[in-house]
Amino acid sequence: MVETPDVVMDVRPSGVCVCGRELGEQDAALKERRQQIDLPQPQVVVTEYRQWSVPCACGREHCEAFPSDVTPDVSDGARLKDYAVALVEGHFVSLERVTEILADQYGVSPSDGTVQAWVKQASERLADEYEATRTAVLEAEVGHFDESGMRVAGALHWLHVGACERAVHYSIHPKRGQEAMEAAGILPSFKGCAVHDHWKSYWHYSEATHALCNAHHLRELLYMAESTGHWWPVALRQVLLEGLETVKQAQAQKRTALNSAFVAGLLARYDEQVANGLAVFPVRPPDPDDKRRTKQHPATNLLVRLRDYKTEVWHFLTDWRMPFDNNRAERNVRPVKVKLKVSGGFRSEAGAKAFCILRSVWEITGRFVLALQSMSLVLLC
């Protein structure tokens, strides 16, 4: 309950008691308080700007300029635009439904094209804040990276996500690999630890250290256990999860490192199970009569990765700044999938880029507001 309610409604008895005595207000005493939270009646506020002219004795006429966002004859205000853009890019409401909501709530009916223009306008004004998200990820000790397909103008494009504890940076590109990562402008200069899912393009960036997402490994090992019926994938899952649980317990106990003998034993068990798997699914040698790359069993590909990238798999065990998985980046991909479920895709690359800008800022601040006077975007946490 709040101490200073906006409206107070007294619920007082009146009339005559059964004994026949008149009930007087002077005898009333407060017995109980109840509060009800409600929304105010939605209504628009129309502000009229009147320009006055002042003549000088010399004959010159002086007028003050209208604010830059006040256009002839009737224009839409900053809060209306903010609300519409937030519905579209923050809450993934379709353009058509946004116009219906504004009409139902406030009696204002902008067209789909008008709302889309507001989205573009907002993204242009947030260019500096968008660049700040890139810088934050670039300077982070640990960066999470992921990519996911999306439709733009009817063609397959790729959404690239770079995330850290303080920021998220979205970018869109027709390619999935290194060309897109160069365009995003983070990994080429990134010197922290890049957490990812082993997509080959990430390995081009040698100035960064790397850590692999073990959530992917757990899923793949579970599939191998179910599809092959072998024990080694079950044992590898157990070893990885045991390492994760041990690190969590040590952190809860305020310890700074694990016992070296325990670490050595755990990694020895890991090596043993990888070797057991490769004994069953060995690497097939290349066919001298076939110049094509020799196709390997999926289990072999997984085991070779676990063997050759052992350091990147177990980075979390000895350096506790490193996460066990890449869930931070994967969580940031999910809102985009919700957006695509609503719209199916983006009609143009400009619309996709606007979404990337606005969503990057939204992930930090929770909302964005158009400033009334300067018409520049002011971020409110």
N, C-alpha and C positions, 0 to 999 in steps of 0.2 A: 504494500500500500504506500502511496505517496503522501507526503505531509501537506502539500499544497495542491489540492485538486483544482481543475479548471472550472468546474461547475459543482455547486453544492445544492442538493435537493433535500429539504427537510421533510421527513415523514412524521407528521404530528397527529395525535388523536384530537378529535374535536367532538363537540356535542355534550351529552349529559350522561353521567355514570348511572348504573342501575339503581344506585341509592337515591338518585334524584338531584345530585349536586352537579353544577355546571363545571366543566373542565376548563381551567384557566391556564394560559400560556406562561404566566409568571411562576407556576409550580413545575414547569417542564425541566427534566434533567436528561442529558445525553446518555442513552443506554447502550447503543451499539452503532458501529460504523461499518458500512459496506461500500466497496468501490467497484465500478464497472468501467472497463476500458472499451472504447468504441472509436470509430473513425469519424472525422468531421465530414460534413456534407461536401462532396467534391464540387468545386466550382472554379471557373477560370477567373483570373484577375486581369482586367483590361486597363492598361496604363496609356494615357494619351500624352504625347509629347507636343507641346505648343511652342513653336519658334516665334520669338518676338524680334522685332526690328526697332532699333533706336537711331533716329536721325541726328546728325551732328549739325551745328550751326553753319559749318562749311558746305553742307549739302550732301555729305557722304552718309550712306546708310550702313549701320552695323548690325550683323546677325551672328549669333553663336551657332556653331555647327551641331547638328544632331549627333547623338552617340553613334558609333560606327555600325552597330548592329540594328539600329532603327532605320528601316528602309521604307520608302513610300509604297503604298499608303498604309497597308496593314502588314505586319510581320509577326513571326512566331518568336516567342521569348526563349531565353536560355534554359529555363527549367523544363519547359515543355519538350524542347529538343533533347535535353539530358534524359528525361524519363523515357522517351521513345527509343533513343539509342541504347539505353540500359536494358530495355525489354528485348530488343533485337539481339544484341551481342552479349549481354550479361546473363539473360535468362532464356535465350534461344526461342523467343516467340517469333512466329513468322511475320513478315511485313504486313500481310493482309489482316492478320489478327491484331497486330499492334494498332492499325487504324481503327479497327472495330472497338478495341478497348478504349482508345482515346475518345471515340464518339460516344460510347456508353457512359463513360465516367464524367467527361467534361463537355460533351457536345461539340468537340473539335474534330474535324474530319480531314486530315491531310491525306494526300494520295500516297500510294506505295512508293512512287518515284520521289516524292518529297522526303519521306522517311529515309530512303536510301541516300539521298543527297545529304541529309543530316549525318548519317553514318560516315560518309566520305569526308565531310567537313570536320567531324570530330577526330577522325584518324589523322588528318593533315595537321591539326593543332596539337596532337599528342606525339609528334615526331621526336621531340627532345626526350620525353619520358620513355618512349620506346627505345631510343638509343641507350638510355640509362640502364634498361634491363639487359641489353647486350653486354654493356660494360661490367655489370654486376656479375653475370655468369662468367665472363672472361677472366675476371680477377679472383674468382672463388678457388678455394683449395680443392674442393670436390665439385665436379660438374656431372650432371646426369644428362644423357643424350638418347634420343629415340626418334623414330620416324614412322609415319603412317600414311597410307594412300588416301586421296580424296579427289573428288571430281571437280574440275574447274573448266567452265565453258565446254562441257561435254567430254573432256579429255582427262586422263589420269595425271594427277600431280602428286607431289609428296609434301606433307607437312613435316617440318623438322623442328624438334623441341630441344632447347637447351635450358636446363634448370639447375638452380642451386637453392640453398636454404632461404635466400633473400629475394630471389627473382625467378621469373620464367620468361624465356624469349621464344616466340613462335616466328617461323618464316615459312614461305611457300616457294616451291620450285618445281619445274617440270621433271627434274631428275631426282633420283634417290641417293646417288653416290657422292663422290668427292666434289664434283662440280657444284652441287647444291650446298655442301658443307663449306666450300670456299665462299660462296655467295652469302651465306649466313654470317660469316665473319667472326666466328668464335673459335673454332677448333684450330685454324691455322696459327693462331697466336696463343693458344691455351697452354699453360704450363702446370696446371694442377693435375689431379687424377680424374680421368674421364671414365665414367661408369657407363657401360653399354652392353649390347646383346651380341657382340662378336661380329656384327656386320663388317665385312672386309674393309670397307672404305675408312673406318675409324683407325685402322692400323697404319694409315699413311702418316699420321701425326705422331712423330717420334719424340717431340719435345715434351709431350704429356706422358705421364704414367697412365696405366690402364688397369681397370678392374672389371671383371665380367659379372653379369647378373646371374646370381645363383638361383633365383626364382625360375629362370628359364631352364637351368640344369635340373632342378627338381622335377619340373614338368616333363622334360624329356626322359629322365630316368624312370619316372613313373610309367610313361608310355612303353619304354623298353622292357620294364618288368612285366607289364601286362601282355605285351606282344610276343616276348620271347620265352617267358616263364623261367628265366635264369635268376640266380641269386645276386650276381654282381651289381646290377642296378639298385636292388634293394639295399645292399650293403653300402654302396656309395651314397645313397640318400641318407642313410643313418649316420654316416661319418660327417657329411656336410651339416646336418641338423644338430649333431652333437657339438660340432665346433661353434655353431651359432648360439646354442643354449649356454655353452660354457662362457662365451664372451659376454652374454647378457648377465649371467650370474656374477662374473668378475666385475663388471661395471657397476652392478647394484651394490657390490661390496666395497666400492671405491678403490679397487685395485687398479694398477697401471699396466700390468702385463700378465700373461699367462705363464705357468711353469714351463720351462723350456723342454723338460723331459716329456710332459704331456703333449706339447706341440709336436715334438719329434715322433712320438708314438702314433698320434693321430694321422700325421702325414704319411707315415710308413704303412698304416692300414689303407689309406687312400691309394698309395702307389700299388699295393698288393692287389686291390680290387680292380684297378685300371688294367693291370697286367693280366688278371684273370679274364677280364672281358676281351682283351685283345688276343688272348689265346683261343677264344671261341670265334671271334670275328677279326681275324688278322687283316692287315693291309694287303690288298691285292696288288701284286707287282704289275707294272705296265706291260702291255702286249707289244713286243717289238715290231709286229706287223700292223699295228693300229696306232696311228699318230694321235688319236683322240685321247682325252684324259680318261683314265681308268675309273669307271664308276665303282664307288665303295658302298658297302652296306650302311644304312643310317646309323647303326650302332657303332660301326667303325669310325665314322666321321665324328660322332660324339666323343668316343674314347680318345681319339687322337687329339681332339681339342682339349680334353681334360688333362691329357698327358703333357702336351706341348705348351699349354698356357696355365700350368699349375700355379705359378706365382700370381697371375691375375685372378685365378679362381679363389685363392686363399688369402688375398690381400687383406680382407677384413679381419683375419685371425691375429695378425701381428700389428697392424696399424688400425686402431679403433676409430680413426676419423673416417675410415672407409666403410660403406654400407655393405650389407650382405647381398642386396638386390638393387634393382634399378626402378623400384616402385615410384620414386618421386617423379621421374619422367613419364612413366606409364600412366600415373594418375593424371598428369597434365594433358595426356592425349585423350582421355575419356570425355571431357567436356566438348571437344571437337566432334567426337562421334555422336554426341547428343545433338549438336548443331546440324550435322549431316542427316540425322534421322528426321529432323524437322524440315529441312530445305532440300535434302537430296544432294546438294552440291552448291557451287557458286556459279553464277551466270558469267562472271568475268574475273580475270586475274586481279583487277583493281579491287573488286569486292572481297576477294580472298585475302589480299594484302591488308585491306582495312580491318578485316576481322583479326588478323594476326596482331596488328598494332593495338587494337582496342582490347583484345583478350589478354595480351601481355601485361597491359597496365591494370586491367581488372584483377588479375591474379594477385597483384601486389596490394592494391588499394581497396578492392571490394566494390568500388564505384568511381565514376568520374562525373564532374559537374561543370557545365559551361558557365563561365563567369559572366555576370550580367553586364558589367560596364565595359571591360576590355575585350570581351568575346574570345579570350584565350582560356584554355582549359585549366581549371584549378582542381587539384587532386585532394580529395578528402579521405582520410583513413577511417 
